C-alpha cells in the first residue's frame, strides 16, 4: 500500500494532480490573542492619560495646584524666632506684657547693666566706662549674680527682654564672640555680663562692621521651577 493511499481503500491508487498544495499551519494560540488584547488596552490608557495632562496644561490647573501646595503661613514680625525666656539679673514682669522691638536704637537710648562674672577685679567698672564713652547709658555695675557668676565661658552674655532685642544686637556687636539670651523683663534694658574669655571691646570701626553683618538679611535660595 502506498503512503498516498488513505487507510481503508484497500489498494486503490490516487494521484495528486495540479501544482498547488494545501499548506498546514499551527492553529492560533489563545495566549497570543490575550496578549494582543492587553497591549491594546494599555495603549488606550496611555493615550487617555496624555490627553488629560494636555488639558491640565492648557487650562492652567497644574499651575493652580502648585501655587496652593507652595503656600506658606505668614511670617512673624521679626522674621526670626525669639530665644526662649530665661532668668537673668534684670528679669522682671511678664513676657506677655512686653512689646517686641528688633529695631536698632541709638546708643543713648540703651540702658546697659554691666556685670562681672569673672574673678578679675574692676573689670565691670572699666568696661562700663568704655561703653559710656560710646554713648550708652550705664545702669547697674557690679559682680554678676549667683546664677551667672563664674558660669559664662565665652566673652560676653547679652541678656534682654522682647523689648530690648534691637538694643541687645547693638551691644553684642561691641565684642567678638558674644552670646545672647532672653528673659521675661518688660523694659528695654540690657545686661552685659562679662565672661571668662573677655579681654576688651572691639574698636568702634570693628563694632560698626560687626553690627552691619548682624543686621544684614540672610540670603534665601530661589526655589527651582515647579518646587516650593
LORO-797186 format. One line per 8 residues: number of its first residue (from 1); their letters; for each residue x, y, z of C-alpha. Coordinates in pm, 1 decimal. Each point is the difference from the previous one (the first is absolute). Last residue first. Example, Ala and Ser with C-alpha at 12.3 -4.5 7.8 and 13.67 -1.06 7.14 Angstrom:
<mifis>
2	SA	1367.0:-106.0:714.0  -137.0:-344.0:66.0
</mifis>
This chain:
<mifis>
228	XXXXXXXX	828.3:7513.8:4674.4  74.9:-185.5:-322.2  -123.7:31.5:-359.3  289.4:217.9:-107.3  281.4:-16.3:256.3  -42.9:206.9:313.9  222.5:304.9:39.3  251.6:-35.8:282.4
220	XXXXXXXX	-37.0:241.4:290.4  260.6:263.1:82.3  43.6:91.9:370.0  -114.7:353.3:73.6  283.9:223.6:124.1  -53.1:104.3:361.0  282.4:-204.0:153.5  238.5:78.6:-287.0
212	XXXXXXXX	-57.1:373.5:32.9  37.8:-23.0:377.0  335.4:-180.4:-36.9  123.1:268.0:-239.8  -99.5:276.2:243.7  173.0:-185.5:285.0  318.2:-31.9:-205.4  1.7:374.0:-65.0
204	XXXXXXXX	-79.0:81.4:363.8  287.6:-215.0:136.0  -111.9:-337.3:130.4  -47.9:-14.7:374.7  265.1:-152.2:222.5  122.7:-323.7:160.0  -298.9:-229.8:48.5  90.6:-370.4:9.6
196	XXXXXXXX	-150.6:-76.5:343.5  -326.1:186.5:-50.8  -126.6:357.1:39.0  -377.4:34.6:42.9  -149.7:292.7:-194.4  -360.8:15.1:120.1  -238.3:194.1:-226.8  -283.8:239.0:81.4
188	XXXXXXXX	-300.4:24.4:-232.9  -268.0:-53.0:266.8  -233.7:-297.3:45.0  244.3:-250.9:146.0  -81.0:-367.4:-63.9  340.4:-124.6:-118.0  182.2:-27.5:-327.7  346.2:-129.6:-91.9
180	XXXXXXXX	292.3:122.8:-207.8  358.9:-114.2:-50.5  301.1:221.0:-71.2  292.0:-134.9:-203.6  160.6:333.9:-81.7  -109.6:305.2:198.0  -192.0:317.9:-84.0  -233.6:-182.0:-241.2
172	XXXXXXXX	-182.4:-157.8:294.6  -91.2:346.3:124.9  -183.1:93.1:-320.5  -171.3:-338.0:-22.5  -109.9:30.3:364.2  -145.7:344.0:-72.9  -203.5:-147.0:-286.9  -127.6:-281.6:223.7
164	XXXXXXXX	-86.5:236.0:284.7  -380.4:-10.6:-0.3  -2.3:-380.9:-9.6  217.9:-16.4:313.3  376.8:20.8:14.1  314.5:-192.5:97.6  337.6:37.0:-175.1  250.0:-262.7:120.0
156	XXXXXXXX	354.5:119.3:-70.6  335.0:-160.3:-83.0  -73.5:-369.8:34.1  -4.7:-235.5:299.1  -270.9:189.9:191.8  -61.7:-200.4:318.7  248.8:159.2:243.7  -289.2:206.4:139.4
148	XXXXXXXX	-309.2:-49.5:-215.9  -274.0:-124.8:237.5  197.7:132.6:297.3  -46.8:358.4:-111.6  269.7:169.6:-208.4  228.8:245.6:178.0  -57.9:370.1:-41.2  -129.7:280.8:-219.0
140	XXXXXXXX	-368.7:95.7:-23.3  -123.9:242.9:-264.2  230.6:158.3:-257.8  -147.4:195.6:-288.1  196.2:-80.8:-316.3  172.3:278.5:-191.1  325.0:-165.2:-106.0  185.4:157.7:292.5
132	XXXXXXXX	-258.3:-161.3:231.2  85.0:-340.3:-143.4  367.6:51.9:80.9  -82.6:111.8:356.6  -225.1:-306.0:47.2  287.0:-223.8:-111.1  233.6:147.3:260.2  -261.9:-35.4:275.7
124	XXXXXXXX	-85.6:-360.8:-93.3  365.2:-109.5:-6.7  82.7:150.0:341.1  121.3:-329.3:148.6  53.5:-293.8:-235.3  -166.6:-312.6:148.0  -257.7:-16.4:-278.9  -377.6:53.6:-18.8
116	XXXXXXXX	30.7:380.7:0.3  -329.9:178.2:-65.3  -70.6:307.2:-212.6  -360.8:121.8:-9.6  -80.2:177.1:-327.3  -259.3:267.4:-62.3  -34.0:59.2:-373.4  -147.4:322.9:-140.7
108	XXXXXXXX	338.0:176.6:-9.0  141.4:-289.1:-205.9  -246.0:74.6:-285.1  -258.5:-270.4:-53.0  9.8:-306.3:-230.0  -357.8:-108.0:-68.7  -78.2:-349.6:133.1  -280.8:103.6:233.6
100	XXXXXXXX	-246.5:-244.7:153.7  -259.6:150.8:232.3  6.4:-120.8:358.5  -319.1:-88.3:195.0  -1.7:-368.2:-103.7  359.0:-38.4:119.7  -112.2:75.9:359.8  192.4:224.0:238.4
92	XXXXXXXX	364.5:-16.2:101.6  333.4:-139.7:-111.0  296.3:232.5:58.0  253.9:-257.5:122.2  -133.1:-270.7:-229.4  -258.5:-277.2:-12.3  -67.4:-145.4:-339.3  -263.9:50.8:-266.7
84	XXXXXXXX	58.2:-214.5:-310.1  172.6:187.9:-277.8  -228.3:165.6:-250.2  -41.7:-152.6:-341.7  108.0:221.5:-290.6  -208.0:182.4:-264.4  -52.8:288.1:244.1  -375.9:33.1:-37.2
76	XXXXXXXX	-56.7:-369.2:-65.0  -50.3:-127.5:-350.1  -343.4:-89.9:-133.6  -55.0:-369.0:-59.4  125.7:-154.5:-322.5  -172.4:-71.5:-333.2  211.2:-229.2:-219.0  -268.0:-269.2:-36.9
68	XXXXXXXX	-263.1:257.7:-99.1  225.9:149.7:-265.2  83.5:-344.2:-136.2  -369.3:-86.8:-29.9  -74.6:321.1:-191.5  293.5:-60.3:-237.1  -124.2:-349.5:-80.6  -356.8:118.7:-59.6
60	XXXXXXXX	117.3:252.5:-262.4  -263.4:-92.6:-265.3  258.4:-75.2:-270.6  222.5:-210.0:222.9  -285.9:-183.3:169.8  -154.8:-91.5:-338.7  335.4:-129.5:-122.4  33.5:-216.0:308.4
52	XXXXXXXX	-347.1:-149.2:-51.8  77.2:-83.4:-364.2  323.3:-172.4:94.7  -185.6:-215.5:250.4  -257.1:-103.4:-264.8  268.8:-97.4:-250.9  179.3:-202.3:264.0  -320.9:-183.9:91.8
44	XXXXXXXX	-78.4:-78.1:-365.3  349.2:-145.4:-50.0  -36.1:-211.0:312.4  -334.7:-138.4:-121.0  146.5:-89.7:-338.7  293.4:-178.9:157.5  -234.9:-199.4:222.5  -204.9:-111.8:-303.0
36	XXXXXXXX	312.9:-104.2:-190.7  119.7:-197.7:299.5  -336.5:-179.2:24.9  1.0:-82.8:-370.9  349.3:-138.2:23.0  -99.3:-214.5:295.9  -279.9:-161.4:-198.5  240.3:-151.4:-251.2
28	XXXXXXXX	-78.8:12.2:-365.3  -2.3:-347.5:-162.8  337.4:-100.6:-131.7  22.7:-6.7:-376.8  -74.1:-254.0:-280.2  42.3:119.6:-350.5  -225.8:-154.0:-260.4  177.6:-84.0:-322.7
20	XXXXXXXX	-13.2:174.4:-331.2  160.6:-139.9:-322.1  -272.4:-226.6:-127.7  -51.4:-368.2:37.4  19.4:-226.5:297.7  -31.0:-358.2:-102.0  -224.3:-255.6:152.5  50.9:-373.0:14.3
12	XXXXXXXX	-244.2:-249.1:143.6  184.2:-254.7:206.8  -256.2:-67.3:264.1  -163.6:339.0:34.8  -24.7:-36.2:377.0  306.7:203.8:89.5  78.8:285.5:-232.6  232.1:-80.9:-290.2
4	XXXX	276.3:250.1:-34.4  229.8:-209.0:221.6  -39.0:-274.7:-260.1  -137.5:-338.3:94.4
</mifis>
